[in-house]
Amino acid sequence: MIATISTLEAHRLSDNLHEDEDDNLRRAAGDVLRMSGYGHLRKLRCAAAAGVVTISGLVPSYFLKQMAQELMLRLAHVRQVKNLVEVRTAVLALPPESSPEAWCLA
């Protein structure tokens, strides 16, 4: 017996596969930021669609903005990074116990 699926079913399966890939990529992006060792990067938000990762939020330096982007580019299946992260120097106030780089600023 040969199983066949309609074009509509094939599109639904394909859409579900892409949604799963996007969700996996979004989760991986968040994990990389949380595990980076930079406390401020843990608070960034991530979205993913068709291999494009969008990161947003606030950081206190251009170094951290660039670091977030570079971390995203290291992930498999990332075609492009949209870096919407804003730099605001007033964001420096993290408690020292939550961020090793905050210890250096104290």
LINGIDA-V155093 format. One record per residue. N is the residue number from 0. RES is the residue in one letter. SS is DSSP state (~ for helix, > for strand, _ for the rest). PHI is phi in whole degrees, 0 to 359 (none if undefined). D_CENTER is the distance of its C-alpha to the mean C-alpha in whole Angstrom. Layout:
n=N res=RES ss=SS phi=PHI d_center=D_CENTER
n=N res=RES ss=SS phi=PHI d_center=D_CENTER
This chain:
n=0 res=M ss=_ phi=none d_center=44
n=1 res=I ss=_ phi=258 d_center=42
n=2 res=A ss=_ phi=271 d_center=39
n=3 res=T ss=_ phi=233 d_center=38
n=4 res=I ss=_ phi=233 d_center=35
n=5 res=S ss=_ phi=285 d_center=35
n=6 res=T ss=~ phi=299 d_center=33
n=7 res=L ss=~ phi=297 d_center=31
n=8 res=E ss=~ phi=296 d_center=31
n=9 res=A ss=~ phi=297 d_center=29
n=10 res=H ss=~ phi=295 d_center=27
n=11 res=R ss=~ phi=297 d_center=26
n=12 res=L ss=~ phi=298 d_center=25
n=13 res=S ss=~ phi=296 d_center=23
n=14 res=D ss=~ phi=298 d_center=21
n=15 res=N ss=~ phi=297 d_center=20
n=16 res=L ss=~ phi=298 d_center=19
n=17 res=H ss=~ phi=294 d_center=17
n=18 res=E ss=~ phi=297 d_center=16
n=19 res=D ss=~ phi=296 d_center=15
n=20 res=E ss=~ phi=297 d_center=13
n=21 res=D ss=~ phi=297 d_center=11
n=22 res=D ss=~ phi=295 d_center=11
n=23 res=N ss=~ phi=297 d_center=11
n=24 res=L ss=~ phi=294 d_center=8
n=25 res=R ss=~ phi=299 d_center=6
n=26 res=R ss=~ phi=296 d_center=7
n=27 res=A ss=~ phi=298 d_center=7
n=28 res=A ss=~ phi=298 d_center=3
n=29 res=G ss=~ phi=297 d_center=5
n=30 res=D ss=~ phi=297 d_center=8
n=31 res=V ss=~ phi=298 d_center=7
n=32 res=L ss=~ phi=294 d_center=7
n=33 res=R ss=~ phi=294 d_center=10
n=34 res=M ss=_ phi=268 d_center=12
n=35 res=S ss=_ phi=291 d_center=12
n=36 res=G ss=_ phi=92 d_center=15
n=37 res=Y ss=_ phi=256 d_center=14
n=38 res=G ss=~ phi=305 d_center=15
n=39 res=H ss=~ phi=294 d_center=13
n=40 res=L ss=~ phi=289 d_center=10
n=41 res=R ss=~ phi=296 d_center=10
n=42 res=K ss=~ phi=268 d_center=11
n=43 res=L ss=_ phi=287 d_center=8
n=44 res=R ss=> phi=257 d_center=6
n=45 res=C ss=> phi=231 d_center=4
n=46 res=A ss=> phi=223 d_center=6
n=47 res=A ss=> phi=215 d_center=7
n=48 res=A ss=> phi=206 d_center=11
n=49 res=A ss=_ phi=53 d_center=13
n=50 res=G ss=_ phi=83 d_center=11
n=51 res=V ss=> phi=256 d_center=10
n=52 res=V ss=> phi=260 d_center=6
n=53 res=T ss=> phi=249 d_center=6
n=54 res=I ss=> phi=244 d_center=5
n=55 res=S ss=> phi=212 d_center=9
n=56 res=G ss=> phi=136 d_center=11
n=57 res=L ss=> phi=237 d_center=14
n=58 res=V ss=> phi=223 d_center=14
n=59 res=P ss=_ phi=272 d_center=18
n=60 res=S ss=_ phi=209 d_center=18
n=61 res=Y ss=~ phi=292 d_center=17
n=62 res=F ss=~ phi=301 d_center=17
n=63 res=L ss=~ phi=292 d_center=14
n=64 res=K ss=~ phi=299 d_center=12
n=65 res=Q ss=~ phi=293 d_center=13
n=66 res=M ss=~ phi=299 d_center=12
n=67 res=A ss=~ phi=300 d_center=8
n=68 res=Q ss=~ phi=296 d_center=9
n=69 res=E ss=~ phi=297 d_center=11
n=70 res=L ss=~ phi=297 d_center=9
n=71 res=M ss=~ phi=293 d_center=6
n=72 res=L ss=~ phi=293 d_center=10
n=73 res=R ss=_ phi=280 d_center=11
n=74 res=L ss=_ phi=286 d_center=9
n=75 res=A ss=_ phi=294 d_center=12
n=76 res=H ss=_ phi=73 d_center=12
n=77 res=V ss=_ phi=271 d_center=10
n=78 res=R ss=_ phi=266 d_center=13
n=79 res=Q ss=> phi=205 d_center=11
n=80 res=V ss=> phi=238 d_center=9
n=81 res=K ss=> phi=260 d_center=10
n=82 res=N ss=> phi=262 d_center=10
n=83 res=L ss=> phi=259 d_center=11
n=84 res=V ss=> phi=294 d_center=11
n=85 res=E ss=> phi=257 d_center=15
n=86 res=V ss=> phi=260 d_center=17
n=87 res=R ss=_ phi=221 d_center=20
n=88 res=T ss=~ phi=294 d_center=22
n=89 res=A ss=~ phi=287 d_center=23
n=90 res=V ss=~ phi=278 d_center=20
n=91 res=L ss=~ phi=297 d_center=21
n=92 res=A ss=_ phi=278 d_center=23
n=93 res=L ss=_ phi=250 d_center=21
n=94 res=P ss=_ phi=298 d_center=23
n=95 res=P ss=~ phi=305 d_center=24
n=96 res=E ss=~ phi=292 d_center=24
n=97 res=S ss=~ phi=262 d_center=20
n=98 res=S ss=_ phi=211 d_center=19
n=99 res=P ss=~ phi=302 d_center=21
n=100 res=E ss=~ phi=289 d_center=20
n=101 res=A ss=~ phi=293 d_center=22
n=102 res=W ss=~ phi=298 d_center=25
n=103 res=C ss=~ phi=290 d_center=26
n=104 res=L ss=~ phi=274 d_center=26
n=105 res=A ss=_ phi=288 d_center=28
